[in-house]
Amino acid sequence: MQDNDKEIRVYVEKEKKKKDRSNKIKFTFNTALSFIAYVGIGCIAIALLLTLIFKGDTNLSSAFKTVGQVIAYIISIILAYTWVKAHKQVGWIICYVIFVVTIVVLFILTI
């Protein structure tokens, strides 16, 4: 009878360990994208705060603003790509490519 109780306890402990592992935070594409978005809004907030503190546009606030914009553009491009990938019509793909090229070229020209 005791051997049977030991087997049951061992089984229950193994099941608890499996559940504990499943409760851990998993690193997924959405988790990474969410963290990058978090960093991006932090940069934009810092840039706005520095602009307000120094009453004008400073080099430091411009740097944070640029980083925030780049992150926002990248996230938008990635999310738009996943949408276009799900809707595989040629018109959507052509418009997506034109939009991305326009954003990249104009952003580089304005830096």
C-alpha positions in Angstrom: 0.0 0.0 0.0 2.8 2.4 0.8 4.5 1.8 -2.6 1.2 2.7 -4.3 1.1 6.0 -2.3 4.7 6.8 -3.2 3.9 6.3 -6.9 0.9 8.6 -6.6 2.9 11.3 -4.9 5.7 11.1 -7.5 3.1 11.3 -10.3 1.4 14.4 -8.6 4.8 16.1 -8.1 5.7 15.6 -11.8 2.3 17.0 -12.9 2.9 20.1 -10.6 6.3 20.7 -12.2 4.8 20.5 -15.7 2.2 23.1 -14.6 4.8 25.4 -13.0 6.8 25.4 -16.3 3.8 26.3 -18.3 3.1 29.3 -16.1 6.4 31.0 -17.0 6.5 33.9 -19.4 7.0 32.6 -22.9 9.2 34.6 -25.3 7.1 35.0 -28.5 7.0 37.3 -31.4 4.2 39.3 -29.8 6.1 39.6 -26.6 9.2 40.9 -28.4 7.1 43.3 -30.4 5.3 44.6 -27.3 8.6 45.2 -25.5 10.0 47.1 -28.6 6.8 49.2 -28.6 7.3 49.9 -24.9 10.8 51.1 -25.6 9.5 53.2 -28.5 6.9 55.0 -26.5 9.4 55.6 -23.7 11.7 57.3 -26.2 8.9 59.5 -27.5 7.9 60.4 -24.0 11.4 61.4 -23.0 11.8 63.4 -26.2 8.6 65.4 -25.5 9.6 65.9 -21.8 13.1 67.2 -22.8 11.5 69.5 -25.4 9.2 70.9 -22.7 12.0 71.2 -20.1 14.4 73.0 -22.4 11.7 75.0 -24.1 12.7 74.1 -27.6 14.3 71.4 -29.7 17.6 70.1 -28.4 19.9 67.6 -29.8 19.1 65.1 -27.1 15.4 65.4 -27.5 15.8 65.0 -31.3 17.8 61.8 -30.8 15.1 60.3 -28.6 12.4 61.5 -31.0 14.2 59.9 -34.0 14.7 56.6 -32.1 11.0 56.6 -31.1 9.9 57.3 -34.7 12.1 54.5 -36.1 10.7 52.0 -33.6 7.2 53.1 -34.5 7.8 52.8 -38.2 9.4 49.4 -37.8 6.5 48.0 -35.7 4.0 49.4 -38.2 5.9 47.9 -41.1 6.1 44.5 -39.4 2.4 44.4 -38.4 1.4 45.6 -41.9 3.5 42.8 -43.4 1.7 40.2 -41.3 -1.6 41.6 -42.5 -0.5 41.6 -46.1 0.8 38.1 -45.8 -2.6 36.9 -44.6 -4.3 38.7 -47.6 -2.3 37.5 -50.6 -3.9 39.7 -53.3 -1.4 41.3 -55.6 -2.8 44.8 -55.1 -2.2 44.7 -51.3 1.4 43.5 -51.8 2.2 46.1 -54.4 0.8 48.9 -52.2 2.7 47.6 -49.2 6.0 47.6 -51.1 5.3 51.1 -52.4 4.4 52.4 -48.9 7.4 50.8 -47.2 9.9 52.1 -49.8 8.3 55.6 -49.6 8.6 55.6 -45.8 12.2 54.4 -45.8 13.4 56.8 -48.5 11.7 59.9 -47.1 12.7 59.1 -43.6 16.4 58.8 -44.7 16.2 62.0 -46.7 14.8 64.0 -43.8 17.4 62.9 -41.2 
